[in-house]
Amino acid sequence: MKNLKNYLLLSACTLAMVSCSKSDDMPVANHVTLHFNNTFKNTTIILGGASSTTATTNTSAVGQVHHLSELKYVISNIRLIKADGGEIPYHVNDLDKGATVIDQAKQASLDYVLTNIPSGTYKQIKFGLGVKQDLNTIDQVRFPTFYATAGANDTKMMWEWGTGYRFTKLEGFYEIDNKTMSIHTGSTIEGNEGAYTQGVDAYRDITLDLTTVAIVGQRAPKITITADFNQLLTGKTNTITLSTGTGMGNNATPNVHTAVQMLKFVDNLGGNGSSDVSGMFSISKVEN
């Protein structure tokens, strides 16, 4: 009887070991959280109105003091790059499942969870600031969730003419008299209704190396991405002086924007796509 008990115990242990071995070999899916920290240099931004005493202020390279009352931008086309170079796309053709609006006024929006990511070790992340051309058509039927998120009354991430999304929407004030600063970016169109063609492509593809590898499987990593809005005016590509008025060179309000003026902000925030592929973004830390 004793020998029989030992045999059964040994068989159970062997079965358990085999089961564990098989489980370890099976593909494991898990979650990855992208946490967005919006800053002026090293200080997380607090929003505020013209007379706010608590809003985070910043001073540009040319000495213009400014602060923000609204800060929103679209993230889409997310891809995780494995240590061996393999690319894992995350619903890159589905705005409902793979795009989001980061809104500094909504704490919950600052954490975007990627679900069911294949197990593995990841070294890099790529994503879009804005929406790539083939998806940048406002479509309530095809992507109702993103349409509702971007078009909500308190979000307004759609151009008034209804042909595409705003990629960034920044409102605020500058200089000691708190002149209005209103900067919106997004791809443009040319031509007439019914025969529109692509104008300026304001979409930017961001590539960031992780500070340490993210291990997905039995762990659920959190990747903190810093967006430094100091680069709005003091960027790697352009140093911008804000001016309000009706001339073609004025740039502080959207009603006088030209594509040339807008692209300066686009290149500062999202990079120029060649010598700068990170723009205002960087990886602060990876928590496994």
C-alpha positions as CSV (number, residue, x, y, z in Angstrom):
1,M,0.0,0.0,0.0
2,K,2.8,2.4,0.9
3,N,4.5,1.7,-2.5
4,L,1.2,2.4,-4.2
5,K,0.8,5.7,-2.4
6,N,4.4,6.7,-3.3
7,Y,3.7,5.7,-7.0
8,L,0.5,7.8,-7.1
9,L,2.3,10.8,-5.5
10,L,5.2,10.5,-7.9
11,S,2.7,10.3,-10.8
12,A,0.8,13.4,-9.6
13,C,4.1,15.4,-9.3
14,T,5.2,14.3,-12.7
15,L,1.9,15.3,-14.2
16,A,2.1,18.7,-12.5
17,M,5.6,19.2,-13.8
18,V,4.5,18.3,-17.3
19,S,1.5,20.6,-17.1
20,C,3.6,23.5,-15.9
21,S,6.1,22.9,-18.6
22,K,3.3,22.9,-21.3
23,S,1.8,26.0,-19.7
24,D,5.2,27.8,-19.8
25,D,5.6,27.0,-23.5
26,M,2.1,28.2,-24.4
27,P,1.6,31.8,-25.8
28,V,0.6,34.1,-22.9
29,A,-1.3,37.3,-23.5
30,N,-1.3,40.2,-21.1
31,H,-1.8,43.9,-20.7
32,V,0.5,46.9,-21.2
33,T,-0.4,50.3,-19.8
34,L,0.8,53.4,-21.5
35,H,0.8,56.3,-19.0
36,F,1.1,59.8,-20.5
37,N,2.7,62.5,-18.4
38,N,2.3,65.9,-19.9
39,T,4.9,68.4,-18.7
40,F,6.6,71.7,-19.2
41,K,10.2,70.5,-18.9
42,N,10.2,68.4,-15.7
43,T,6.9,69.7,-14.2
44,T,3.6,68.0,-14.8
45,I,1.1,70.5,-16.3
46,I,-1.7,71.9,-14.2
47,L,-4.3,73.6,-16.4
48,G,-5.9,77.0,-15.6
49,G,-7.8,80.0,-17.0
50,A,-6.4,83.4,-17.7
51,S,-6.3,84.6,-14.1
52,S,-5.3,81.2,-12.6
53,T,-2.8,81.3,-9.8
54,T,-2.2,77.5,-9.8
55,A,-1.7,76.8,-13.5
56,T,1.8,75.7,-14.5
57,T,3.6,78.4,-16.4
58,N,6.5,78.0,-18.8
59,T,8.9,80.4,-20.5
60,S,10.0,79.9,-24.1
61,A,13.4,80.4,-25.5
62,V,12.4,83.9,-26.6
63,G,11.1,84.8,-23.1
64,Q,7.4,84.4,-23.7
65,V,5.6,83.2,-20.5
66,H,2.6,81.0,-21.2
67,H,0.2,78.5,-19.7
68,L,-2.5,76.1,-20.9
69,S,-6.2,75.9,-20.1
70,E,-6.8,72.9,-22.4
71,L,-4.5,70.2,-23.6
72,K,-5.6,67.3,-25.9
73,Y,-4.0,65.1,-28.5
74,V,-4.7,61.9,-30.4
75,I,-2.6,58.8,-30.2
76,S,-3.1,56.0,-32.7
77,N,-1.3,53.4,-34.9
78,I,0.5,51.8,-31.8
79,R,3.1,49.2,-32.4
80,L,5.3,47.4,-29.9
81,I,8.8,46.2,-31.1
82,K,10.1,43.0,-29.6
83,A,13.8,42.5,-28.6
84,D,14.3,40.4,-31.8
85,G,12.9,43.2,-33.9
86,G,9.5,41.7,-34.5
87,E,6.7,44.3,-34.7
88,I,3.4,43.7,-32.9
89,P,0.7,46.1,-34.2
90,Y,-2.2,47.1,-31.9
91,H,-5.4,47.5,-33.9
92,V,-3.7,49.9,-36.2
93,N,-6.6,50.0,-38.6
94,D,-9.3,50.3,-36.0
95,L,-9.7,53.7,-34.3
96,D,-12.3,52.3,-31.9
97,K,-9.9,49.7,-30.5
98,G,-6.5,51.3,-31.2
99,A,-6.8,55.1,-30.8
100,T,-7.5,57.4,-28.0
101,V,-7.7,61.1,-27.0
102,I,-5.3,62.1,-24.3
103,D,-6.9,64.9,-22.3
104,Q,-5.1,66.6,-19.4
105,A,-8.4,67.5,-17.8
106,K,-9.5,63.9,-17.6
107,Q,-7.2,61.8,-15.4
108,A,-8.5,58.5,-16.7
109,S,-7.5,59.3,-20.3
110,L,-3.8,59.5,-19.3
111,D,-3.6,55.7,-18.9
112,Y,-4.3,53.8,-22.1
113,V,-4.3,50.0,-21.7
114,L,-3.2,47.7,-24.5
115,T,-5.0,44.3,-24.0
116,N,-4.0,40.8,-25.0
117,I,-0.4,41.6,-26.0
118,P,1.6,38.5,-26.9
119,S,4.1,37.4,-24.3
120,G,7.7,38.5,-24.9
121,T,10.4,41.1,-24.3
122,Y,9.9,44.5,-25.9
123,K,12.5,47.1,-26.5
124,Q,10.7,49.9,-28.4
125,I,7.3,51.5,-29.0
126,K,6.0,53.3,-32.1
127,F,2.8,55.3,-32.3
128,G,1.2,58.1,-34.3
129,L,0.5,61.6,-33.1
130,G,-2.7,62.1,-35.0
131,V,-4.5,59.8,-37.5
132,K,-2.8,58.4,-40.6
133,Q,-4.2,59.6,-43.9
134,D,-6.2,56.4,-44.9
135,L,-8.2,56.6,-41.6
136,N,-8.5,60.4,-41.2
137,T,-12.1,60.7,-42.4
138,I,-14.7,61.3,-39.8
139,D,-16.9,58.2,-39.9
140,Q,-19.5,57.7,-37.3
141,V,-20.6,54.4,-38.7
142,R,-17.3,52.7,-39.1
143,F,-15.7,54.0,-35.8
144,P,-18.6,55.1,-33.5
145,T,-16.7,54.8,-30.3
146,F,-13.8,57.0,-31.4
147,Y,-16.2,59.4,-33.2
148,A,-18.1,59.9,-29.9
149,T,-14.8,60.4,-27.9
150,A,-13.3,62.9,-30.3
151,G,-16.5,64.7,-31.1
152,A,-17.9,65.1,-27.6
153,N,-18.8,68.7,-26.7
154,D,-16.0,68.9,-24.2
155,T,-13.4,67.3,-26.6
156,K,-14.1,68.8,-30.0
157,M,-11.3,67.0,-31.8
158,M,-12.9,67.4,-35.2
159,W,-12.4,70.1,-37.7
160,E,-15.5,72.3,-38.2
161,W,-15.8,71.3,-41.9
162,G,-16.1,67.6,-40.9
163,T,-13.5,66.0,-43.1
164,G,-10.9,64.9,-40.5
165,Y,-9.8,65.0,-36.9
166,R,-7.8,67.6,-35.0
167,F,-4.5,65.9,-33.9
168,T,-3.7,68.4,-31.1
169,K,-5.8,71.0,-29.5
170,L,-4.1,73.5,-27.2
171,E,-5.7,76.5,-25.6
172,G,-4.1,78.9,-23.2
173,F,-2.7,82.4,-22.6
174,Y,0.7,84.1,-23.1
175,E,2.6,87.1,-21.9
176,I,1.8,89.2,-18.9
177,D,-1.5,90.5,-20.3
178,N,-2.7,86.9,-21.0
179,K,-3.4,87.2,-24.7
180,T,-5.3,84.2,-26.1
181,M,-3.2,81.3,-27.4
182,S,-5.2,78.8,-29.4
183,I,-3.2,76.2,-31.4
184,H,-4.9,73.4,-33.3
185,T,-3.1,71.0,-35.6
186,G,-4.3,68.3,-38.1
187,S,-4.1,67.3,-41.7
188,T,-5.7,69.6,-44.2
189,I,-7.6,69.3,-47.5
190,E,-7.5,71.2,-50.7
191,G,-10.1,71.7,-53.4
192,N,-13.9,71.9,-53.2
193,E,-16.5,69.7,-51.5
194,G,-16.9,66.5,-53.4
195,A,-13.5,66.8,-54.9
196,Y,-11.2,67.2,-51.9
197,T,-7.5,66.2,-52.2
198,Q,-5.0,65.7,-49.4
199,G,-3.3,69.0,-48.4
200,V,-0.8,69.1,-45.5
201,D,-0.2,65.8,-43.8
202,A,0.2,66.6,-40.1
203,Y,0.3,63.0,-39.0
204,R,3.7,62.1,-37.3
205,D,5.0,58.7,-36.6
206,I,6.9,58.6,-33.2
207,T,9.6,56.0,-32.4
208,L,10.9,55.7,-28.8
209,D,13.4,53.3,-27.3
210,L,12.4,51.9,-23.9
211,T,14.6,52.8,-21.0
212,T,14.6,49.1,-20.0
213,V,12.9,46.2,-21.7
214,A,9.2,45.6,-21.0
215,I,8.5,42.0,-20.1
216,V,5.0,40.9,-21.1
217,G,3.6,37.5,-20.1
218,Q,3.2,36.9,-16.4
219,R,3.7,40.6,-15.8
220,A,1.7,43.6,-17.0
221,P,4.2,46.4,-17.7
222,K,3.5,50.1,-17.3
223,I,5.4,52.4,-19.7
224,T,5.4,56.1,-18.8
225,I,5.6,58.4,-21.8
226,T,6.5,62.0,-21.2
227,A,5.2,64.7,-23.5
228,D,7.2,67.8,-22.9
229,F,5.1,70.8,-24.1
230,N,8.1,73.1,-23.6
231,Q,8.8,71.9,-27.2
232,L,5.6,73.6,-28.4
233,L,7.5,76.8,-28.8
234,T,11.1,75.7,-28.2
235,G,11.4,72.7,-30.3
236,K,14.2,70.7,-31.9
237,T,13.2,72.0,-35.3
238,N,11.7,75.5,-34.7
239,T,11.9,78.3,-32.1
240,I,8.5,80.0,-32.3
241,T,7.4,83.5,-31.2
242,L,3.7,83.8,-30.6
243,S,1.9,86.8,-32.2
244,T,-1.7,87.7,-32.3
245,G,-3.3,89.5,-35.3
246,T,-4.6,89.1,-38.8
247,G,-1.4,88.9,-40.7
248,M,-0.1,85.7,-42.4
249,G,2.7,85.5,-39.9
250,N,0.5,85.6,-36.9
251,N,0.1,82.2,-35.2
252,A,-1.5,82.4,-31.8
253,T,-5.2,81.9,-32.8
254,P,-6.7,79.3,-35.2
255,N,-8.6,81.8,-37.4
256,V,-5.3,83.1,-38.8
257,H,-3.4,79.9,-39.1
258,T,-1.8,79.0,-42.4
259,A,-0.4,75.6,-43.2
260,V,3.1,77.0,-43.1
261,Q,2.6,78.3,-39.5
262,M,0.8,75.2,-38.4
263,L,3.6,72.9,-39.6
264,K,6.1,74.6,-37.3
265,F,4.0,73.5,-34.3
266,V,3.5,70.0,-35.9
267,D,7.2,69.5,-36.4
268,N,8.0,70.6,-32.8
269,L,5.4,68.4,-31.2
270,G,5.7,65.3,-33.4
271,G,9.1,65.7,-35.0
272,N,9.9,66.4,-38.7
273,G,9.8,62.7,-39.7
274,S,13.5,62.6,-40.7
275,S,16.1,63.9,-38.3
276,D,13.6,64.0,-35.4
277,V,11.3,61.0,-34.9
278,S,10.4,61.6,-31.3
279,G,9.3,65.2,-31.1
280,M,8.2,66.1,-27.6
281,F,7.9,62.5,-26.5
282,S,10.3,60.4,-24.4
283,I,10.2,57.3,-22.2
284,S,10.5,58.2,-18.5
285,K,10.4,54.7,-17.1
286,V,9.2,51.1,-17.6
287,E,7.7,49.3,-14.6
288,N,7.6,45.5,-15.0
